[in-house]
Amino acid sequence: MTKKDLFFSVLILVLIVLFIWQWLSKGALTSQINQLQKQNNQMQSLTGIGQLNSAHLHADVKVYIDGQAIDFSQRKYQLQNSFIHFEEGIGDVIHTHAAGLTVGHMLKSLGIDFSNNCIIVEKQNYCNDDNKKLKFYVNRQQNNEFDNYIIKNLDKYLISYGDESEAELQKQLDSVTNLAARYSLQR
């Protein structure tokens, strides 16, 4: 056997070993990916949230803190999550891409904590006290589900914290847009 034959034999052996190693590695990687997908599906079933693209819903949203609306059209609030987000620089319509998402999920995706007693925005707590109250409205009706309310297509949400008069609260309710209907037609 010549040096040339020996070189090609070793080269072929190395290539076969590399092929087998790659094939086994790919199988292990595929197995890990499948395991992660299974865990993700189990997690979603426990939380009640559907898989990405299991729904496509739109709802109109306004949040007021002491009479000031939060401007969700700001870049820091846009496209923060694949499942639920504001987009296109519009801060009045939430887009959801999974079934079972709640108003709490919407706000949590923006770094805002929300419950029936408090809303926490930029590390500032706004909690019920003797003078100021947190209120949640769905389609102009007061609702006590707060963060647990499951988002429905074309709903209108108002979250308001403060001590506003009935007239001021009515203005806030009137400020909730009707833009979600336009986005639902574009599906």
Sequence and secondary structure as in RCSB ss.txt:
>XXXX:A:sequence
MTKKDLFFSVLILVLIVLFIWQWLSKGALTSQINQLQKQNNQMQSLTGIGQLNSAHLHADVKVYIDGQAIDFSQR
KYQLQNSFIHFEEGIGDVIHTHAAGLTVGHMLKSLGIDFSNNCIIVEKQNYCNDDNKKLKFYVNRQQNNEFDNYI
IKNLDKYLISYGDESEAELQKQLDSVTNLAARYSLQR
>XXXX:A:secstr
  HHHHHHHHHHHHHHHHHHHHHHHHHHHHHHHHHHHHHHHHHHHHHT   TTS  EEEEEEEEETTEE  TTSG
GGBT  SSEEB TT SSEEEE STT BHHHHHHTTT EE SSEEEETTEEEE  SS EEEEEETTEE S GGG B
  TT EEEEEEE   HHHHHHHHHHS   HHHHHHT 
